[in-house]
Amino acid sequence: MTPAEQSAKALQVCRLAPVVPVLVIEDLSHARPLAEALVAGGLPALEVTLRTPCALDAIRAMAGVPGGVVGAGTLLTPADVKAAKAAGAAFGVSPGATDRLIAACEDEGLPLLPGAVTASEIMALLERGYTVQKFFPAEQSGGAAFLKSIGSPIPQVSFCPTGGIGPKNAPDYLALKNILCVGGSWVAPKEAMLRGDWAGITRLAAEARGLRG
């Protein structure tokens, strides 16, 4: 899969909804009802971070939810890429980008949303053909003001900023023309998952869906 093809797929995913839930799943039994709740609320693109022992099994469980598009986040190594693809991930997300990671995604045919945080990193990925990128950590790296500024000299790149974004500041990002969506964990609070409050998570997802008309 070429970088252009990867970016085209990433663009499709990022256009599904204004928010991509960033999910840390510690209990495998939560995976399917969580995905069902988020999809019901209008957030079909789901990023499961590879930070817990059950993350890959969670991807497998969530990949079968109708209407959902499940990806793997926190990809760091080629081994992560292979495992994510084997688990059924439809896309991958990385906090940064390395040659080996990018090559693995291209070889495995896993659409990648690669991370960048400086003008040079953004330009390097653009030079390789990646026109859709993750901006991380967003709030700690200049936030919406930085992305607005970088949009003038590098208008070819569109972003999914993630990191420190919630319902209060998400509209600041979504108002920018170079922002496709934002990533955030607020739509799936740990406490709600522990309580099994899937209806509450669906309400949060619906509110997030409404952040961009």
TIRO-2110 file (N, C-alpha, C; in Angstrom, 1 decimal):
// TIRO-2110
0.8, -1.2, 0.0, N, 1, A
0.0, 0.0, 0.0, CA, 1, A
0.9, 1.2, 0.0, C, 1, A
0.7, 2.1, -1.0, N, 2, A
1.5, 3.3, -1.1, CA, 2, A
1.1, 4.4, -0.1, C, 2, A
2.0, 5.3, 0.2, N, 3, A
1.6, 6.4, 1.1, CA, 3, A
0.3, 7.2, 0.7, C, 3, A
0.2, 7.4, -0.6, N, 4, A
-1.0, 8.0, -1.1, CA, 4, A
-2.3, 7.2, -0.8, C, 4, A
-2.2, 5.9, -1.0, N, 5, A
-3.3, 5.0, -0.7, CA, 5, A
-3.6, 5.0, 0.8, C, 5, A
-2.5, 5.0, 1.6, N, 6, A
-2.7, 5.0, 3.0, CA, 6, A
-3.4, 6.3, 3.5, C, 6, A
-3.0, 7.5, 2.9, N, 7, A
-3.6, 8.7, 3.3, CA, 7, A
-5.0, 8.8, 2.9, C, 7, A
-5.3, 8.2, 1.7, N, 8, A
-6.7, 8.2, 1.2, CA, 8, A
-7.6, 7.4, 2.2, C, 8, A
-7.1, 6.3, 2.7, N, 9, A
-7.9, 5.5, 3.6, CA, 9, A
-8.0, 6.2, 5.0, C, 9, A
-6.9, 6.9, 5.4, N, 10, A
-6.9, 7.6, 6.7, CA, 10, A
-7.9, 8.8, 6.6, C, 10, A
-8.0, 9.4, 5.4, N, 11, A
-8.9, 10.5, 5.2, CA, 11, A
-10.4, 10.0, 5.3, C, 11, A
-10.6, 8.9, 4.8, N, 12, A
-12.0, 8.3, 4.9, CA, 12, A
-12.4, 8.0, 6.4, C, 12, A
-11.4, 7.5, 7.1, N, 13, A
-11.7, 7.2, 8.5, CA, 13, A
-11.9, 8.5, 9.3, C, 13, A
-11.0, 9.5, 9.1, N, 14, A
-11.1, 10.8, 9.8, CA, 14, A
-12.4, 11.6, 9.5, C, 14, A
-13.0, 11.3, 8.3, N, 15, A
-14.2, 12.0, 7.9, CA, 15, A
-15.5, 11.4, 8.4, C, 15, A
-15.3, 10.2, 9.1, N, 16, A
-16.5, 9.5, 9.6, CA, 16, A
-17.2, 10.3, 10.7, C, 16, A
-16.5, 11.0, 11.5, N, 17, A
-17.1, 11.7, 12.6, CA, 17, A
-16.1, 12.8, 13.1, C, 17, A
-16.5, 13.8, 13.9, N, 18, A
-15.6, 14.8, 14.3, CA, 18, A
-14.7, 14.4, 15.4, C, 18, A
-15.0, 13.2, 16.1, N, 19, A
-14.2, 12.7, 17.2, CA, 19, A
-13.9, 11.2, 17.0, C, 19, A
-12.6, 10.9, 17.1, N, 20, A
-12.2, 9.5, 17.2, CA, 20, A
-11.9, 9.1, 18.6, C, 20, A
-12.7, 8.3, 19.2, N, 21, A
-12.5, 7.9, 20.6, CA, 21, A
-11.1, 7.2, 20.7, C, 21, A
-10.3, 7.6, 21.7, N, 22, A
-9.0, 6.9, 22.0, CA, 22, A
-9.3, 6.1, 23.2, C, 22, A
-9.2, 4.7, 23.0, N, 23, A
-9.7, 3.8, 24.1, CA, 23, A
-8.6, 3.0, 24.7, C, 23, A
-8.6, 3.0, 26.0, N, 24, A
-7.7, 2.1, 26.8, CA, 24, A
-8.6, 1.1, 27.5, C, 24, A
-8.6, -0.2, 27.0, N, 25, A
-9.5, -1.2, 27.4, CA, 25, A
-8.7, -2.2, 28.3, C, 25, A
-9.1, -2.2, 29.6, N, 26, A
-8.4, -3.1, 30.5, CA, 26, A
-9.2, -4.4, 30.8, C, 26, A
-10.5, -4.4, 30.5, N, 27, A
-11.3, -5.6, 30.7, CA, 27, A
-11.9, -6.0, 29.4, C, 27, A
-11.6, -7.1, 28.9, N, 28, A
-12.0, -7.6, 27.6, CA, 28, A
-13.5, -7.6, 27.4, C, 28, A
-14.2, -7.9, 28.5, N, 29, A
-15.7, -7.9, 28.5, CA, 29, A
-16.3, -6.6, 28.1, C, 29, A
-15.6, -5.5, 28.3, N, 30, A
-16.1, -4.2, 28.0, CA, 30, A
-16.0, -3.9, 26.5, C, 30, A
-15.2, -4.6, 25.7, N, 31, A
-14.9, -4.2, 24.4, CA, 31, A
-16.1, -4.1, 23.5, C, 31, A
-16.8, -5.2, 23.3, N, 32, A
-18.0, -5.1, 22.4, CA, 32, A
-19.1, -4.2, 22.8, C, 32, A
-19.5, -4.2, 24.1, N, 33, A
-20.6, -3.2, 24.4, CA, 33, A
-20.1, -1.8, 24.3, C, 33, A
-18.8, -1.5, 24.6, N, 34, A
-18.3, -0.2, 24.4, CA, 34, A
-18.3, 0.2, 22.9, C, 34, A
-17.9, -0.6, 22.1, N, 35, A
-18.0, -0.3, 20.6, CA, 35, A
-19.4, -0.1, 20.2, C, 35, A
-20.3, -0.9, 20.6, N, 36, A
-21.7, -0.8, 20.3, CA, 36, A
-22.3, 0.6, 20.7, C, 36, A
-21.9, 1.0, 22.0, N, 37, A
-22.4, 2.2, 22.5, CA, 37, A
-21.8, 3.4, 21.7, C, 37, A
-20.6, 3.4, 21.4, N, 38, A
-20.0, 4.5, 20.7, CA, 38, A
-20.5, 4.6, 19.3, C, 38, A
-20.7, 3.5, 18.6, N, 39, A
-21.2, 3.5, 17.2, CA, 39, A
-22.7, 4.0, 17.3, C, 39, A
-23.4, 3.6, 18.3, N, 40, A
-24.8, 4.0, 18.4, CA, 40, A
-24.9, 5.5, 18.6, C, 40, A
-23.9, 6.1, 19.2, N, 41, A
-23.9, 7.5, 19.5, CA, 41, A
-23.4, 8.3, 18.3, C, 41, A
-22.9, 7.6, 17.2, N, 42, A
-22.5, 8.3, 16.0, CA, 42, A
-21.0, 8.5, 15.9, C, 42, A
-20.2, 7.7, 16.6, N, 43, A
-18.8, 7.7, 16.5, CA, 43, A
-18.3, 6.3, 16.0, C, 43, A
-18.2, 6.1, 14.7, N, 44, A
-17.9, 4.7, 14.2, CA, 44, A
-16.4, 4.4, 14.2, C, 44, A
-15.5, 5.4, 14.1, N, 45, A
-14.1, 5.2, 14.0, CA, 45, A
-13.5, 5.1, 15.4, C, 45, A
-12.9, 4.0, 15.8, N, 46, A
-12.5, 3.7, 17.2, CA, 46, A
-11.0, 3.3, 17.2, C, 46, A
-10.3, 4.0, 18.0, N, 47, A
-8.9, 3.7, 18.2, CA, 47, A
-8.6, 3.0, 19.5, C, 47, A
-8.2, 1.7, 19.4, N, 48, A
-7.9, 1.0, 20.6, CA, 48, A
-6.4, 1.0, 20.8, C, 48, A
-5.9, 1.6, 21.9, N, 49, A
-4.5, 1.8, 22.1, CA, 49, A
-3.9, 0.4, 22.6, C, 49, A
-2.7, 0.1, 22.1, N, 50, A
-2.0, -1.1, 22.5, CA, 50, A
-1.3, -0.9, 23.8, C, 50, A
-2.0, -0.5, 24.8, N, 51, A
-1.3, -0.2, 26.1, CA, 51, A
-1.7, -1.2, 27.2, C, 51, A
-2.6, -2.2, 26.8, N, 52, A
-3.0, -3.1, 27.8, CA, 52, A
-2.9, -4.5, 27.3, C, 52, A
-2.8, -5.5, 28.2, N, 53, A
-2.6, -6.9, 27.7, CA, 53, A
-3.7, -7.4, 26.8, C, 53, A
-5.0, -6.9, 27.0, N, 54, A
-6.1, -7.4, 26.2, CA, 54, A
-6.4, -6.6, 25.0, C, 54, A
-5.5, -5.6, 24.7, N, 55, A
-5.9, -4.7, 23.6, CA, 55, A
-6.1, -5.4, 22.2, C, 55, A
-5.3, -6.4, 21.9, N, 56, A
-5.4, -7.0, 20.6, CA, 56, A
-6.7, -7.9, 20.6, C, 56, A
-7.0, -8.5, 21.7, N, 57, A
-8.3, -9.3, 21.8, CA, 57, A
-9.5, -8.3, 21.7, C, 57, A
-9.3, -7.1, 22.3, N, 58, A
-10.4, -6.1, 22.2, CA, 58, A
-10.6, -5.7, 20.8, C, 58, A
-9.6, -5.5, 20.0, N, 59, A
-9.7, -5.2, 18.6, CA, 59, A
-10.5, -6.3, 17.9, C, 59, A
-10.1, -7.5, 18.2, N, 60, A
-10.8, -8.7, 17.6, CA, 60, A
-12.3, -8.6, 17.9, C, 60, A
-12.6, -8.4, 19.1, N, 61, A
-14.0, -8.3, 19.5, CA, 61, A
-14.8, -7.2, 18.9, C, 61, A
-14.2, -6.0, 18.9, N, 62, A
-14.8, -4.8, 18.4, CA, 62, A
-14.9, -4.8, 16.9, C, 62, A
-14.0, -5.5, 16.2, N, 63, A
-14.0, -5.5, 14.7, CA, 63, A
-15.3, -6.1, 14.2, C, 63, A
-16.0, -6.9, 15.0, N, 64, A
-17.3, -7.5, 14.5, CA, 64, A
-18.5, -6.7, 14.8, C, 64, A
-18.4, -5.5, 15.3, N, 65, A
-19.5, -4.7, 15.6, CA, 65, A
-20.0, -4.0, 14.3, C, 65, A
-21.2, -4.2, 13.9, N, 66, A
-21.7, -3.5, 12.7, CA, 66, A
-21.6, -2.0, 12.7, C, 66, A
-21.1, -1.4, 11.7, N, 67, A
-21.0, 0.0, 11.6, CA, 67, A
-19.7, 0.6, 12.2, C, 67, A
-18.9, -0.2, 12.8, N, 68, A
-17.7, 0.2, 13.5, CA, 68, A
-16.5, 0.1, 12.6, C, 68, A
-15.5, 1.0, 12.7, N, 69, A
-14.2, 0.9, 12.0, CA, 69, A
-13.2, 0.9, 13.1, C, 69, A
-12.5, -0.2, 13.4, N, 70, A
-11.7, -0.3, 14.5, CA, 70, A
-10.2, -0.2, 14.1, C, 70, A
-9.5, 0.7, 14.8, N, 71, A
-8.0, 0.8, 14.5, CA, 71, A
-7.2, 0.5, 15.7, C, 71, A
-5.9, 0.4, 15.5, N, 72, A
-5.0, 0.2, 16.6, CA, 72, A
-4.1, 1.4, 16.8, C, 72, A
-4.1, 1.9, 18.1, N, 73, A
-3.3, 3.0, 18.4, CA, 73, A
-2.0, 2.7, 19.1, C, 73, A
-1.1, 3.6, 19.3, N, 74, A
0.2, 3.4, 20.0, CA, 74, A
1.0, 2.4, 19.2, C, 74, A
1.0, 2.4, 17.9, N, 75, A
1.9, 1.5, 17.2, CA, 75, A
3.3, 2.1, 17.3, C, 75, A
4.2, 1.2, 17.8, N, 76, A
5.6, 1.6, 18.0, CA, 76, A
6.6, 0.9, 17.2, C, 76, A
6.3, -0.4, 16.9, N, 77, A
7.2, -1.3, 16.2, CA, 77, A
6.6, -2.1, 15.1, C, 77, A
7.4, -2.6, 14.2, N, 78, A
6.8, -3.5, 13.1, CA, 78, A
6.0, -4.6, 13.7, C, 78, A
6.4, -5.2, 14.8, N, 79, A
5.7, -6.3, 15.5, CA, 79, A
4.3, -5.8, 15.9, C, 79, A
4.2, -4.6, 16.3, N, 80, A
2.9, -4.0, 16.7, CA, 80, A
2.0, -4.0, 15.5, C, 80, A
2.6, -3.6, 14.3, N, 81, A
1.8, -3.4, 13.1, CA, 81, A
1.3, -4.8, 12.7, C, 81, A
2.1, -5.8, 12.7, N, 82, A
1.7, -7.2, 12.2, CA, 82, A
0.6, -7.7, 13.2, C, 82, A
0.8, -7.5, 14.5, N, 83, A
-0.2, -8.0, 15.4, CA, 83, A
-1.5, -7.3, 15.3, C, 83, A
-1.5, -6.0, 15.0, N, 84, A
-2.7, -5.2, 14.9, CA, 84, A
-3.5, -5.7, 13.6, C, 84, A
-2.7, -5.8, 12.5, N, 85, A
-3.4, -6.3, 11.3, CA, 85, A
-4.0, -7.7, 11.5, C, 85, A
-3.3, -8.5, 12.1, N, 86, A
-3.8, -9.9, 12.3, CA, 86, A
-5.0, -9.9, 13.2, C, 86, A
-5.1, -8.9, 14.1, N, 87, A
-6.3, -8.9, 15.0, CA, 87, A
-7.5, -8.3, 14.4, C, 87, A
-7.3, -7.7, 13.2, N, 88, A
-8.4, -7.2, 12.4, CA, 88, A
-8.5, -5.7, 12.4, C, 88, A
-7.4, -5.0, 12.8, N, 89, A
-7.5, -3.5, 12.8, CA, 89, A
-7.6, -3.0, 11.3, C, 89, A
-8.4, -2.0, 11.1, N, 90, A
-8.7, -1.5, 9.8, CA, 90, A
-7.7, -0.3, 9.5, C, 90, A
-7.1, 0.2, 10.6, N, 91, A
-6.2, 1.3, 10.4, CA, 91, A
-5.3, 1.4, 11.6, C, 91, A
-4.2, 2.1, 11.5, N, 92, A
-3.2, 2.2, 12.6, CA, 92, A
-2.9, 3.7, 12.9, C, 92, A
-2.6, 3.9, 14.2, N, 93, A
-2.2, 5.3, 14.6, CA, 93, A
-0.9, 5.2, 15.4, C, 93, A
0.0, 6.1, 15.1, N, 94, A
1.3, 6.1, 15.9, CA, 94, A
1.5, 7.5, 16.5, C, 94, A
2.2, 7.5, 17.6, N, 95, A
2.5, 8.8, 18.3, CA, 95, A
3.5, 9.6, 17.5, C, 95, A
4.4, 8.9, 16.8, N, 96, A
5.4, 9.5, 15.9, CA, 96, A
5.5, 8.7, 14.6, C, 96, A
6.6, 8.8, 14.0, N, 97, A
6.8, 8.0, 12.8, CA, 97, A
8.3, 7.7, 12.6, C, 97, A
8.6, 6.4, 12.3, N, 98, A
9.9, 6.0, 12.0, CA, 98, A
9.9, 5.3, 10.7, C, 98, A
11.1, 5.2, 10.1, N, 99, A
11.2, 4.5, 8.8, CA, 99, A
10.7, 3.0, 8.9, C, 99, A
11.1, 2.3, 9.9, N, 100, A
10.7, 0.9, 10.1, CA, 100, A
9.2, 0.8, 10.3, C, 100, A
8.6, 1.6, 11.1, N, 101, A
7.2, 1.6, 11.3, CA, 101, A
6.4, 1.8, 10.0, C, 101, A
6.8, 2.9, 9.3, N, 102, A
6.1, 3.2, 8.1, CA, 102, A
6.2, 2.1, 7.1, C, 102, A
7.4, 1.5, 6.9, N, 103, A
7.6, 0.4, 6.0, CA, 103, A
6.8, -0.8, 6.4, C, 103, A
6.6, -1.1, 7.6, N, 104, A
5.8, -2.2, 8.1, CA, 104, A
4.4, -2.0, 7.7, C, 104, A
3.9, -0.8, 7.9, N, 105, A
2.5, -0.5, 7.6, CA, 105, A
2.2, -0.6, 6.1, C, 105, A
3.2, -0.1, 5.3, N, 106, A
3.1, -0.2, 3.8, CA, 106, A
3.1, -1.7, 3.4, C, 106, A
4.0, -2.5, 4.0, N, 107, A
4.1, -3.9, 3.7, CA, 107, A
2.9, -4.7, 4.1, C, 107, A
2.3, -4.4, 5.2, N, 108, A
1.2, -5.1, 5.7, CA, 108, A
-0.1, -4.6, 5.1, C, 108, A
-0.1, -3.5, 4.4, N, 109, A
-1.3, -2.9, 3.9, CA, 109, A
-2.2, -2.3, 5.0, C, 109, A
-1.6, -1.8, 6.0, N, 110, A
-2.4, -1.2, 7.1, CA, 110, A
-2.3, 0.3, 7.0, C, 110, A
-3.4, 1.0, 6.7, N, 111, A
-3.5, 2.4, 6.6, CA, 111, A
-3.0, 3.1, 7.9, C, 111, A
-2.1, 4.0, 7.8, N, 112, A
-1.4, 4.6, 8.9, CA, 112, A
-1.7, 6.1, 9.0, C, 112, A
-2.1, 6.5, 10.3, N, 113, A
-2.2, 7.9, 10.6, CA, 113, A
-0.9, 8.2, 11.4, C, 113, A
0.1, 8.7, 10.8, N, 114, A
1.4, 8.8, 11.5, CA, 114, A
1.5, 10.1, 12.3, C, 114, A
2.2, 10.1, 13.4, N, 115, A
2.3, 11.3, 14.3, CA, 115, A
3.4, 12.2, 13.9, C, 115, A
3.1, 13.5, 14.0, N, 116, A
4.1, 14.5, 13.8, CA, 116, A
3.8, 15.7, 14.7, C, 116, A
4.8, 16.5, 15.1, N, 117, A
4.6, 17.6, 16.0, CA, 117, A
5.4, 18.8, 15.7, C, 117, A
6.3, 18.7, 14.8, N, 118, A
7.1, 19.9, 14.4, CA, 118, A
6.9, 20.1, 12.9, C, 118, A
7.3, 21.3, 12.4, N, 119, A
7.2, 21.6, 11.0, CA, 119, A
8.1, 20.6, 10.2, C, 119, A
9.2, 20.3, 10.7, N, 120, A
10.1, 19.4, 10.0, CA, 120, A
9.6, 18.0, 9.9, C, 120, A
8.9, 17.5, 11.0, N, 121, A
8.3, 16.2, 10.9, CA, 121, A
7.1, 16.1, 10.0, C, 121, A
6.4, 17.2, 10.0, N, 122, A
5.2, 17.3, 9.1, CA, 122, A
5.7, 17.3, 7.6, C, 122, A
6.7, 18.1, 7.4, N, 123, A
7.3, 18.1, 6.0, CA, 123, A
7.9, 16.8, 5.6, C, 123, A
8.6, 16.1, 6.5, N, 124, A
9.2, 14.8, 6.1, CA, 124, A
8.1, 13.8, 5.8, C, 124, A
7.0, 13.8, 6.5, N, 125, A
5.9, 12.9, 6.2, CA, 125, A
5.3, 13.3, 4.9, C, 125, A
5.1, 14.6, 4.7, N, 126, A
4.5, 15.0, 3.4, CA, 126, A
5.4, 14.7, 2.2, C, 126, A
6.7, 14.8, 2.4, N, 127, A
7.6, 14.4, 1.3, CA, 127, A
7.5, 12.9, 0.9, C, 127, A
7.1, 12.1, 1.9, N, 128, A
6.9, 10.7, 1.7, CA, 128, A
5.5, 10.4, 1.1, C, 128, A
4.7, 11.4, 1.1, N, 129, A
3.3, 11.2, 0.5, CA, 129, A
2.2, 11.1, 1.5, C, 129, A
2.5, 11.4, 2.8, N, 130, A
1.5, 11.3, 3.8, CA, 130, A
0.8, 12.7, 4.0, C, 130, A
-0.4, 12.8, 3.5, N, 131, A
-1.1, 14.1, 3.6, CA, 131, A
-2.1, 14.2, 4.7, C, 131, A
-2.3, 13.1, 5.4, N, 132, A
-3.1, 13.0, 6.6, CA, 132, A
-2.3, 12.6, 7.8, C, 132, A
-2.2, 13.4, 8.8, N, 133, A
-1.3, 13.1, 9.9, CA, 133, A
-2.0, 13.3, 11.3, C, 133, A
-1.4, 12.6, 12.3, N, 134, A
-1.8, 12.9, 13.7, CA, 134, A
-0.9, 14.0, 14.2, C, 134, A
-1.5, 14.9, 15.0, N, 135, A
-0.7, 15.9, 15.7, CA, 135, A
-0.8, 15.6, 17.2, C, 135, A
0.4, 15.2, 17.7, N, 136, A
0.4, 14.7, 19.1, CA, 136, A
1.7, 15.0, 19.8, C, 136, A
1.7, 15.4, 21.1, N, 137, A
0.6, 15.7, 21.9, CA, 137, A
0.1, 17.1, 21.6, C, 137, A
-1.2, 17.3, 21.3, N, 138, A
-1.7, 18.5, 20.7, CA, 138, A
-1.6, 19.7, 21.7, C, 138, A
-2.2, 19.6, 22.8, N, 139, A
-2.3, 20.8, 23.7, CA, 139, A
-0.9, 21.2, 24.2, C, 139, A
0.0, 20.2, 24.4, N, 140, A
1.3, 20.4, 25.0, CA, 140, A
2.3, 21.0, 23.9, C, 140, A
1.8, 20.9, 22.6, N, 141, A
2.7, 21.3, 21.5, CA, 141, A
2.2, 22.5, 20.7, C, 141, A
1.4, 23.3, 21.3, N, 142, A
1.0, 24.5, 20.7, CA, 142, A
-0.5, 24.6, 20.4, C, 142, A
-1.2, 23.4, 20.4, N, 143, A
-2.6, 23.4, 20.3, CA, 143, A
-3.1, 23.9, 19.0, C, 143, A
-4.4, 24.4, 19.1, N, 144, A
-5.1, 24.9, 17.9, CA, 144, A
-4.3, 26.1, 17.2, C, 144, A
-3.7, 26.9, 18.1, N, 145, A
-3.0, 28.1, 17.5, CA, 145, A
-1.8, 27.6, 16.6, C, 145, A
-1.1, 26.6, 17.0, N, 146, A
0.0, 26.1, 16.2, CA, 146, A
-0.6, 25.5, 14.9, C, 146, A
-1.6, 24.7, 15.0, N, 147, A
-2.2, 24.1, 13.8, CA, 147, A
-2.7, 25.2, 12.8, C, 147, A
-3.3, 26.2, 13.3, N, 148, A
-3.8, 27.3, 12.5, CA, 148, A
-2.6, 28.0, 11.8, C, 148, A
-1.5, 28.2, 12.5, N, 149, A
-0.3, 28.8, 11.9, CA, 149, A
0.3, 27.9, 10.8, C, 149, A
0.4, 26.6, 11.1, N, 150, A
1.1, 25.7, 10.2, CA, 150, A
0.3, 25.5, 8.9, C, 150, A
-1.0, 25.8, 9.0, N, 151, A
-1.8, 25.6, 7.9, CA, 151, A
-1.5, 26.5, 6.7, C, 151, A
-0.9, 27.7, 7.0, N, 152, A
-0.6, 28.6, 6.0, CA, 152, A
0.5, 28.2, 5.1, C, 152, A
1.7, 27.8, 5.7, N, 153, A
2.8, 27.4, 4.8, CA, 153, A
2.7, 25.9, 4.3, C, 153, A
1.9, 25.1, 5.1, N, 154, A
1.8, 23.7, 4.7, CA, 154, A
0.3, 23.3, 4.6, C, 154, A
-0.4, 23.9, 3.6, N, 155, A
-1.9, 23.6, 3.5, CA, 155, A
-2.2, 22.2, 2.9, C, 155, A
-1.2, 21.5, 2.4, N, 156, A
-1.4, 20.2, 1.9, CA, 156, A
-1.7, 19.1, 2.9, C, 156, A
-1.4, 19.4, 4.2, N, 157, A
-1.6, 18.4, 5.2, CA, 157, A
-2.8, 18.7, 6.1, C, 157, A
-3.6, 17.6, 6.3, N, 158, A
-4.7, 17.7, 7.2, CA, 158, A
-4.4, 16.9, 8.5, C, 158, A
-5.0, 17.2, 9.6, N, 159, A
-4.6, 16.6, 10.9, CA, 159, A
-5.8, 16.1, 11.7, C, 159, A
-5.4, 15.1, 12.5, N, 160, A
-6.2, 14.6, 13.6, CA, 160, A
-5.4, 14.9, 14.9, C, 160, A
-5.6, 16.0, 15.5, N, 161, A
-4.9, 16.3, 16.8, CA, 161, A
-5.4, 15.5, 17.9, C, 161, A
-4.5, 15.0, 18.8, N, 162, A
-4.9, 14.2, 19.9, CA, 162, A
-3.9, 14.6, 21.1, C, 162, A
-4.5, 14.6, 22.3, N, 163, A
-3.7, 14.8, 23.5, CA, 163, A
-4.2, 16.1, 24.2, C, 163, A
-4.8, 15.9, 25.3, N, 164, A
-5.3, 17.0, 26.1, CA, 164, A
-6.6, 17.7, 25.5, C, 164, A
-7.3, 17.0, 24.6, N, 165, A
-8.4, 17.5, 24.0, CA, 165, A
-9.7, 17.0, 24.6, C, 165, A
-10.7, 17.9, 24.9, N, 166, A
-11.9, 17.5, 25.5, CA, 166, A
-13.0, 18.3, 24.9, C, 166, A
-14.2, 18.2, 25.5, N, 167, A
-15.4, 18.8, 24.9, CA, 167, A
-15.3, 20.4, 24.9, C, 167, A
-14.5, 20.9, 25.8, N, 168, A
-14.4, 22.4, 25.9, CA, 168, A
-13.5, 23.0, 24.8, C, 168, A
-12.4, 22.3, 24.5, N, 169, A
-11.5, 22.9, 23.6, CA, 169, A
-11.5, 22.2, 22.2, C, 169, A
-12.3, 21.1, 22.1, N, 170, A
-12.4, 20.5, 20.7, CA, 170, A
-12.9, 21.4, 19.7, C, 170, A
-13.9, 22.2, 20.0, N, 171, A
-14.4, 23.1, 18.9, CA, 171, A
-13.4, 24.1, 18.4, C, 171, A
-12.4, 24.5, 19.2, N, 172, A
-11.3, 25.3, 18.7, CA, 172, A
-10.5, 24.7, 17.6, C, 172, A
-10.3, 23.4, 17.7, N, 173, A
-9.6, 22.6, 16.7, CA, 173, A
-10.5, 22.4, 15.5, C, 173, A
-11.8, 22.0, 15.7, N, 174, A
-12.6, 21.6, 14.6, CA, 174, A
-13.0, 22.8, 13.8, C, 174, A
-12.8, 24.0, 14.3, N, 175, A
-13.1, 25.2, 13.5, CA, 175, A
-12.1, 25.5, 12.4, C, 175, A
-10.9, 24.8, 12.5, N, 176, A
-9.8, 25.1, 11.6, CA, 176, A
-10.0, 24.2, 10.3, C, 176, A
-9.7, 24.8, 9.2, N, 177, A
-9.9, 24.1, 7.9, CA, 177, A
-8.9, 23.0, 7.7, C, 177, A
-7.8, 22.9, 8.4, N, 178, A
-6.9, 21.8, 8.2, CA, 178, A
-7.1, 20.7, 9.2, C, 178, A
-8.2, 20.7, 10.0, N, 179, A
-8.5, 19.7, 11.0, CA, 179, A
-9.6, 18.8, 10.5, C, 179, A
-9.4, 17.5, 10.4, N, 180, A
-10.4, 16.6, 9.9, CA, 180, A
-11.3, 16.1, 11.1, C, 180, A
-10.6, 15.9, 12.2, N, 181, A
-11.3, 15.4, 13.4, CA, 181, A
-10.3, 15.5, 14.6, C, 181, A
-10.8, 15.2, 15.8, N, 182, A
-9.9, 15.2, 16.9, CA, 182, A
-10.0, 13.8, 17.6, C, 182, A
-8.9, 13.4, 18.3, N, 183, A
-8.9, 12.2, 19.1, CA, 183, A
-9.1, 12.5, 20.5, C, 183, A
-9.9, 11.8, 21.2, N, 184, A
-10.1, 12.0, 22.6, CA, 184, A
-10.6, 10.9, 23.4, C, 184, A
-10.3, 10.8, 24.7, N, 185, A
-10.7, 9.7, 25.5, CA, 185, A
-12.0, 10.0, 26.4, C, 185, A
-12.4, 11.3, 26.4, N, 186, A
-13.5, 11.7, 27.3, CA, 186, A
-14.8, 11.0, 27.0, C, 186, A
-15.0, 10.5, 25.8, N, 187, A
-16.3, 9.9, 25.5, CA, 187, A
-16.4, 8.5, 26.1, C, 187, A
-15.3, 7.9, 26.6, N, 188, A
-15.4, 6.6, 27.2, CA, 188, A
-14.7, 6.6, 28.6, C, 188, A
-15.3, 7.3, 29.6, N, 189, A
-14.7, 7.4, 30.9, CA, 189, A
-14.6, 6.0, 31.5, C, 189, A
-13.5, 5.8, 32.2, N, 190, A
-13.2, 4.5, 32.9, CA, 190, A
-14.3, 4.2, 33.9, C, 190, A
-14.8, 5.2, 34.6, N, 191, A
-15.8, 5.0, 35.6, CA, 191, A
-17.1, 4.4, 35.0, C, 191, A
-17.4, 5.0, 33.8, N, 192, A
-18.7, 4.6, 33.1, CA, 192, A
-18.5, 3.1, 32.6, C, 192, A
-17.3, 2.8, 32.2, N, 193, A
-17.1, 1.4, 31.7, CA, 193, A
-17.2, 0.4, 32.9, C, 193, A
-16.6, 0.8, 34.0, N, 194, A
-16.7, -0.1, 35.2, CA, 194, A
-18.1, -0.3, 35.7, C, 194, A
-18.9, 0.7, 35.5, N, 195, A
-20.4, 0.6, 35.9, CA, 195, A
-21.2, -0.1, 34.9, C, 195, A
-20.7, -0.2, 33.7, N, 196, A
-21.5, -0.8, 32.6, CA, 196, A
-22.5, 0.2, 32.1, C, 196, A
-22.2, 1.5, 32.2, N, 197, A
-23.1, 2.6, 31.8, CA, 197, A
-23.0, 2.8, 30.3, C, 197, A
-23.4, 1.9, 29.5, N, 198, A
-23.2, 2.0, 28.1, CA, 198, A
-24.1, 3.1, 27.5, C, 198, A
-25.3, 3.3, 28.1, N, 199, A
-26.2, 4.3, 27.7, CA, 199, A
-25.6, 5.7, 27.9, C, 199, A
-24.9, 5.9, 29.0, N, 200, A
-24.2, 7.1, 29.3, CA, 200, A
-23.1, 7.4, 28.3, C, 200, A
-22.4, 6.4, 27.9, N, 201, A
-21.3, 6.5, 26.9, CA, 201, A
-22.0, 6.9, 25.5, C, 201, A
-23.1, 6.3, 25.2, N, 202, A
-23.8, 6.6, 24.0, CA, 202, A
-24.2, 8.1, 24.0, C, 202, A
-24.6, 8.6, 25.1, N, 203, A
-25.0, 10.0, 25.2, CA, 203, A
-23.7, 10.9, 25.0, C, 203, A
-22.6, 10.5, 25.6, N, 204, A
-21.4, 11.3, 25.4, CA, 204, A
-21.0, 11.3, 23.9, C, 204, A
-21.1, 10.1, 23.3, N, 205, A
-20.7, 10.0, 21.9, CA, 205, A
-21.6, 10.9, 21.0, C, 205, A
-22.9, 10.9, 21.3, N, 206, A
-23.8, 11.8, 20.6, CA, 206, A
-23.5, 13.3, 20.7, C, 206, A
-23.1, 13.6, 21.9, N, 207, A
-22.7, 15.0, 22.2, CA, 207, A
-21.5, 15.4, 21.4, C, 207, A
-20.5, 14.4, 21.4, N, 208, A
-19.3, 14.6, 20.6, CA, 208, A
-19.6, 14.7, 19.1, C, 208, A
-20.5, 13.9, 18.6, N, 209, A
-20.9, 13.9, 17.2, CA, 209, A
-21.4, 15.3, 16.8, C, 209, A
-22.1, 15.9, 17.8, N, 210, A
-22.7, 17.2, 17.5, CA, 210, A
-21.7, 18.4, 17.6, C, 210, A
-20.4, 18.1, 17.9, N, 211, A
-19.5, 19.2, 18.0, CA, 211, A
-19.2, 19.9, 16.6, C, 211, A
-19.4, 19.1, 15.6, N, 212, A
-19.3, 19.7, 14.2, CA, 212, A
-20.6, 19.3, 13.5, C, 212, A
-21.3, 20.3, 13.0, N, 213, A
-22.6, 20.1, 12.4, CA, 213, A
-22.6, 19.3, 11.1, C, 213, A
END
